[in-house]
Amino acid sequence: MRWDDALNEVRVVECARAAVDVLRVEYDSRRVAPGAAFVAMRGGSTDGNRFIRAALEQGAVAVVTDSREAYELLLREHPKIGAALVEHGRRALAELTAAVLGHPERKLAVSAVTGTNGKTTTAFLLEQILRAADRKTVLMGTVETRVVGEVRESPHTTPESRDILEVFADGVRAGASEAVMEMSSHALDQERVWGIPVDVAVFTNLTQDHLDYHGTMESYARAKARLFEGVGAPAPRAAVINLNDSASRLMMQSAQDCREVLTYGVGRHTSATDHGAIQGEQPTMMAVRVALGVAGTSFELRTGNRTYEVESKLVGRVNVENLLAAIAAAHGRGVPLEDCVRIAAELKAVPGRFETVRNQLGITVVVDYAHTDDALRNLISLARGVANGQVITLFGCGGDRDRTKRPKMGKVAGEGSDLVVLTSDNPRSEDPNAILKEALVGLRATGTECIVEPDRAAAIEKAICAAHSGDIVLIAGKGHEKVQILRDGTVPFDDVAVASAVLRELGG
């Protein structure tokens, strides 16, 4: 694409036009190749303007910068390249990338899911329903990225706009008509999803997390609510909102420009006295007569004057909500409810979400991503509902993240479990023992027996060895992750693989 034509789609403060062709857009100077336009922007941890020289040395033909100093230096020292000064670097990255790629975001119907817990599962289920309904899809989420069946690694829950749009472009070339993606609060707040037109927006829930970034729950909630207002794009056509959650009021207010609003909830929890839901409201789709079991779940789905019998292999009340959200979103995308209900019976769980590790010892060993106090509470409650014996919970708290949730997680684990094994979970730059001490404050207040073992592999072994037939061992925090992030670097680590090895050693 000609640089001058691309500039017509970017909001610039000043620009220097040039007779160059832009072949691709990059924000990482290490990925720049001849013919690329480099977007240099200030971020939370680094300033991309420091790498303009490196980008030019690798063949960049144009530079977009949010620094006037850098822009004026470019004009003086590199008068033949394209240059643009912008106010918002991330917005410019999205606008320029979309233009160069031919606007793939406009050729897909995008469904986006936000919420503290359930984003990954809801997105995963929704994409499965759409595929089963003969739609070609793109999926972008925490666990993996899928492009019309091709599975790719997902480095972030919601990457930068350039990377999102490149995946979208690959999907369009492969014939995709739908995209399903998770939109984290960070991505919404930082505008990494600028200009992406969302057709169906989904809100799962809001519980404490990421306060190291957002500061307050109010700020965290407002970041989530931006999904329903549109981020550099019109408001979504349809909104799907969990009426059980206390933040549903804010989401409903933020969705006032959406043409269609679908709500969902589970039976008796749809009143102001339960979780602060909106007084007098009844959800568009409501689950009643919920039956939970270790092998799956069933419930009646009531919507208007119709009732459907839903059977699912997914386990736990939280997955009733996730399934309702996915069904409502799929219906919002035009899949008949009858088809959604039929497909629900065959939906697969997400790797690392209540993933059982097979063994012949009679012990139920579960690996789950739960890494907030609310998610841990839900996980333990689910285990309690299906356990024939004790519940043994292993968990840790991430380093360089919200410290206030550490004693809360300790308290939740102690209140719901018969034995707690406290260990490390991505300590990052922090001292693992210091993290454990903060979690122990809440745990010891419950009086529940606990084992403290900083080495996660050793902790998993101790948790499983403490179990007997009929017990449930919950290995919480990492789920699908395959690494442990330490002060000295990142090392391979897989909870499922470690647990499997321990079980094999025990003869199971």
PyMOL commands that set and color helices and strands:
alter all, ss='L'
color gray80, all
select helices_A, chain A and resi 3-7+29-31+48-57+68-77+89-100+104-106+119-132+161-173+185-190+211-214+217-229+248-254+267-269+317-332+337-344+373-386+405-416+432-444+456-465+495-505
alter helices_A, ss='H'
color red, helices_A
select strands_A, chain A and resi 14-16+24-26+36-40+62-65+82-85+109-114+137-140+144-147+150-153+178-182+198-203+238-242+260-266+285-293+296-303+306-312+355-357+364-368+391-395+419-422+450-452+472-476+483-486+489-492
alter strands_A, ss='S'
color yellow, strands_A
deselect
rebuild
show_as cartoon
